[in-house]
Amino acid sequence: MSEGRRRLTPHERRSQLLDVGAEMFARHSYEDVHMEGIAARAGVSRGLLYRYFSTKRDLFAAIFERDSERLLASSPIDPALPMAEQVKAGLDAHLDYFTTHRNNILTANRGALAGDPTVQEIVSDELATLRARLLDALGGHGRNRHVTSIALHGWLAFVRAVCVEWLEGSPLSRDEIRELCIRNLASLFPEHIEPAAAPSE
């Protein structure tokens, strides 16, 4: 006699629900995703889903946080590369991430959860990690390091705003967006980064 399906552990069940939720949020706007649909898609009762995530916002935040952690894990700074190459690789990873998670990025930055404290804390933590990595790569001490940190804070906000606008339908190409971000950083730190030639028209 064949055995029935193995019962998932709480960790496995939570991961499954996150995967199903991520799939639903990727396909539909935040407003069009409902907990009942996620439960049905996952093959569980609504009660079980609510046991893990009290609200749709809680589920979205958990998915958003997991995606952010994966992005940071997949895009470390490589000190063996020139600074410009490190920045280019990091921007490519982020543009890939923004493209793949378009709906979630827009929800967190311009949509229903743009003002949500939990979601915005995830964004802030991600930006803080990126700033710390870049700050270590650029170096500096004392006051100079503090000035560099402030400049990086502004640059990261610029990058995020530009990328979000690009997702909303900017006529600029992906390469042009990346080049714009690199040029902006190079203007702040010309001693570290030499911008690549402008894209040909």
Residue pairs with C-beta under 8 A, 6 or more apart in sequence:
8 16
13 44
13 48
13 52
14 52
16 42
17 38
17 42
17 44
17 49
17 52
17 53
17 59
18 59
18 62
18 63
18 66
20 38
20 41
20 42
21 33
21 38
21 53
21 59
21 60
21 62
21 63
22 63
22 66
22 67
23 41
24 33
24 37
24 38
24 41
25 33
25 60
25 63
25 103
25 104
25 107
26 100
26 101
26 102
26 103
26 104
27 103
28 103
29 103
29 107
29 111
30 56
30 60
30 103
30 107
30 111
30 112
30 113
31 112
33 56
34 56
35 46
35 49
35 50
35 53
35 55
35 56
35 59
36 46
38 49
38 59
39 45
39 46
39 48
39 49
42 49
49 59
53 59
53 62
57 113
57 116
57 118
57 119
58 118
60 104
60 107
60 113
60 119
61 113
61 116
61 118
61 119
61 122
63 104
64 104
64 108
64 119
64 122
65 122
67 97
67 101
67 104
68 122
68 123
68 125
68 126
71 93
71 94
71 97
71 126
72 126
72 129
72 130
74 93
75 89
75 90
75 93
75 94
76 133
77 86
77 90
77 133
77 134
77 136
77 137
78 86
78 89
79 86
79 137
81 89
83 137
83 138
83 189
83 192
83 193
84 182
84 186
84 193
84 194
84 195
84 196
86 137
87 181
87 182
87 185
87 193
88 178
88 182
88 196
90 130
91 159
91 178
91 181
91 182
92 178
94 159
94 163
95 163
95 174
95 177
95 178
98 105
98 163
98 164
98 166
98 167
99 167
99 174
102 167
105 163
105 164
105 167
106 164
106 167
106 168
107 113
107 114
108 114
108 116
108 119
108 120
108 122
108 123
109 123
109 160
109 164
110 164
110 168
113 119
114 120
123 160
127 153
127 156
127 157
127 160
130 156
131 149
131 152
131 153
131 156
134 152
135 145
135 148
135 149
135 152
138 148
138 152
138 189
138 192
139 145
140 147
140 148
148 189
151 188
151 189
155 181
155 184
155 185
155 188
158 181
158 184
159 181
159 184
162 177
162 180
162 181
163 177
166 172
166 174
166 177
170 177
172 180
173 199
175 199
176 199
179 195
179 196
179 198
179 199
182 193
182 195
182 196
183 195
183 198
185 193
186 193
186 194
186 195
